[in-house]
Amino acid sequence: MTISAIAQAPAIDLAALKTRQQGAWSSGDYAVVGTTLQIVGEELCEAMDIRAGQSVLDVAAGNGNASLAAARRWCHVISTDYVPALLDRARARAIADGLAIEFKEADAEQLGFADGTFDAVVSTFGVMFTPDHAKAAGEMLRVCRSGGKIGLANWTPDGFIGQVFKTLGKYLPPPSGALSPALWGTRQHLEQLFAAAAAEITAENRQFTFRYRSPEHFLEVFKTFYGPVLKAYAALDANQQASLTQDLLRLIASTNRAKDGSMVVPSEYLEVVITRR
């Protein structure tokens, strides 16, 4: 989507959309899915060359994958999310691992920290779901010091999770004028959001592999614990639910590398490191 297309997009009630999204992420238990993504936080911290002693802010942290990764590297970490229950799950993980992390409830579009507070600001599959992309990007830039780094892991439009969201959209179209979260997984959109305040932007396509007992197991976990999928099923009648299930199983079958009945599906994401001007 071009800058002009974004400017001409129909007006949308962003506050209402945020309330709806917050409700989705508060439903189920994202931590059940989130904990399987831990390696992404570790690899992002390596890509950013995170150093011991740095101050790190994790935005839309979920159950704290990037927070834990940064804390394991002896950083001073503040982990934020607008779903308190997810912060509770992240806190339990930090306690179990003996890691010192500060947890604060905060909206990615209004972080509540002073300008230039942090050496590094990170988000793994989190900030990409904010309704107001420009505002969220602006907040991350604002709280990052000059010369500091912003690190992102965002699902791409054509990767597996991007296709899952496209499939959901066939049954429950997003509100008119809403920007797709998957735009965060494109270089063009990131340039539009960050280039004016960036000294450098690097972006590399990576793969996370979903490994589940079977395609049906994956779907059951996501229907039960992953808010957007849970809410989608709850909004559909029985026939639509059955149709959605078949569409998702066909999507999994098209990319499943496993031949033993299990599920081994790679999902592309964009790993981004932005150096603040």
CORWOGI-V167082 format. One record per backbone hydrogen bond with DSSP energy under -1.0 kcal/mol. CO is the residue of the C=O (numbers start at 1). NH is the residue of the N-H. If there is no record, write none. Layout:
BEGIN
co:nh
CO:NH
CO:NH
END
This chain:
BEGIN
co:nh
2:6
3:7
4:8
12:14
13:17
14:18
15:19
16:20
17:21
18:22
19:23
20:24
21:25
22:26
29:32
30:34
31:35
33:36
34:37
35:38
37:40
38:42
39:43
40:44
41:45
42:46
43:47
44:48
45:50
46:49
51:54
54:76
55:119
55:120
56:78
57:122
58:80
61:64
64:68
65:69
66:70
67:71
68:72
70:75
71:74
74:53
76:56
77:102
78:58
79:104
80:61
81:106
83:86
83:87
84:88
85:89
86:90
87:91
88:92
89:93
90:94
91:95
92:96
93:97
94:99
102:79
107:110
114:117
118:145
119:149
120:57
121:151
122:59
123:153
126:129
127:130
132:136
133:137
134:138
135:139
136:140
137:141
138:142
139:143
142:116
143:118
145:148
148:276
149:121
150:274
151:123
152:272
153:125
154:270
159:163
160:164
161:165
162:166
163:167
164:168
165:169
168:171
168:172
175:178
180:183
181:184
182:185
183:186
186:190
187:191
188:192
189:193
190:194
191:195
194:197
195:198
197:277
200:275
202:273
204:271
206:269
208:267
210:265
212:263
214:218
215:219
216:220
217:221
218:222
219:223
220:224
221:225
222:226
225:29
226:230
227:231
228:232
229:233
230:234
231:235
233:236
237:241
238:242
239:243
240:244
241:245
242:246
243:247
244:248
245:249
246:250
247:251
248:252
249:253
250:254
252:255
252:256
263:212
264:257
265:210
267:208
268:156
269:206
270:154
271:204
272:152
273:202
274:150
275:199
275:200
276:147
END
